[in-house]
Amino acid sequence: MTTIIKKGLDQPLESKQDLLRYLLAGARTQDDWGIGVEVESLALVEATGEAAPYARIEALLQSLLVTGSWEPILEQGHLIGLKGPESQITLEPGAQVELSGRFCHDLHCSHADLMNNFNPVLEAARRQGLLFLGLGVQPFSRLDEIPWVPKSRYDVMGPYMLRCGDMGQRMMKQTAGLQVNFDFSDEADCLQKLRIAQWLSPLLYALFANSPLLEGAPSGYLSTRGEIWSRTDSQRSGIIPALFDPAANMETYVDYALDVPMYFIHRDGNYLDMTAEPFSFRRYMEQGFAGQSPILADWDMHLSTLFTEVRLRPQIEIRTPDCLPAHLTFAVAALLKGLLYDDQARAEICARFESLSIEDFMSLYRASWTQGLGTPMQGQTLRGFAREALSLARAGLGRQHARFGRGADESHYLSDVDELVEGGVTLSERLLGRWSGSVEQKIDVLRQHCALVPQH
């Protein structure tokens, strides 16, 4: 999660209104809206292409810790992350490295913050023979070859994933994505943005598809990560259809979250496993668990275990895109900012999708990670819609710049997307076109395709 300080999490929960108030407390006036970017990246042993095990990543974190710029995040003696003044580095279950920056007013600030904090990580990785990739799925290592990061929460989540889908552990250990966080002004604005984020998910999968490989071979998908997520846990991932109902409100989202089974609660440094049987947050509110009564921290944690394409925490977090090469990371953020933070752009997107049935939308959604920009959509393709969306985003960013005037116009971050759209060939298709030869040759292809390197 983009670094936002949360207070008062020890408050007891007495009713649904407490849950609603927590989400609505995230509202800000438009002048205070910001943006946050989080990047999960894959770390490989450069000599072999295998997923870097936790021991190698722990050594990397130790080398950064001695610089004095970070504080350690420890669990049972294991170094599992680093915390800076406004950013943090955390580890995903398969030792993917996530960098979360501060919440900024504009993309220029967010970009500078991310690069300033990521550059030392990438420089240290290079010295230690590690290669960081902007790619959505581990390219070579099999699932059983990737050790778990020693976090207690994964001792609960890992076994549970085997009971609610056939790819949950793949999601945890083999995938990497990009998340962008946004603000809202009130309940109506929040619901509109949640709907739009869901409607945009096929476009984001198609336009930024960057995970065509699984365990050394083409998977048959342009976004293998999209397919993996669809087979992870249907109760807590994918699309929330109820949000498309014109009568939906914030309570709709709360009711959805209340009925999702819980993983755990955290007390006295320990995770209390709640997965022996389905135990929803609604039931927890009514009955408690193991002598514990619900507090706001439990709700906050539960919200963090919902893995839908867009979620509230209480900022709006869009989670669809694959991890990308550095030059496209902020193209995603610019596209979404141009569309979500402009009244006219939002109205255009709503007009485009409001007449689309849920059945047709879900067909579009499922096809997007297989057919990419060629996915049929309302008499055209997602490539055609991408052109429209880019035009709307540019105009939206221009109007935002005219109103707030912070730094240069942010639309230049979209320049690399134009080439993708006009060429009509996704990153995945480009990678597949070069995927041949020895492991060493394939590592070189990956290095050229999506290696993350220090930027100065």
Sequence and secondary structure as in RCSB ss.txt:
>XXXX:A:sequence
MTTIIKKGLDQPLESKQDLLRYLLAGARTQDDWGIGVEVESLALVEATGEAAPYARIEALLQSLLVTGSWEPILE
QGHLIGLKGPESQITLEPGAQVELSGRFCHDLHCSHADLMNNFNPVLEAARRQGLLFLGLGVQPFSRLDEIPWVP
KSRYDVMGPYMLRCGDMGQRMMKQTAGLQVNFDFSDEADCLQKLRIAQWLSPLLYALFANSPLLEGAPSGYLSTR
GEIWSRTDSQRSGIIPALFDPAANMETYVDYALDVPMYFIHRDGNYLDMTAEPFSFRRYMEQGFAGQSPILADWD
MHLSTLFTEVRLRPQIEIRTPDCLPAHLTFAVAALLKGLLYDDQARAEICARFESLSIEDFMSLYRASWTQGLGT
PMQGQTLRGFAREALSLARAGLGRQHARFGRGADESHYLSDVDELVEGGVTLSERLLGRWSGSVEQKIDVLRQHC
ALVPQH
>XXXX:A:secstr
  B     TT B  SHHHHHHHHHTT   GGG  EEEEEEEEEEETTT  B  HHHHHHHHHHHHTTTS EEEEE
TTEEEEEE SS EEEE TTS EEEE B BSSHHHHHHHHHHHHHHHHHHHHHTTEEEE  SB SS  GGGS    
 HHHHHHHHHHTTS SSHHHHHHHB BEEEEE  SSHHHHHHHHHHHHHHHHHHHHHT  B EETTEE S SBHH
HHHHHTT TTTEE  GGGGSTT  HHHHHHHHHTSB  EEEETTEEEE  SS  BHHHHHHH BTTB  BHHHHH
HHHHT EESEEESSSEEE  SB   HHHHHHHHHHHHHHHT HHHHHHHHHHHTTS HHHHHHHHHHHHHHGGG 
EETTEEHHHHHHHHHHHHHHHHHHHHHHH  SS GGGGGHHHHHHHHHT  HHHHHHHT  S HHHHHHHHHHHH
B     
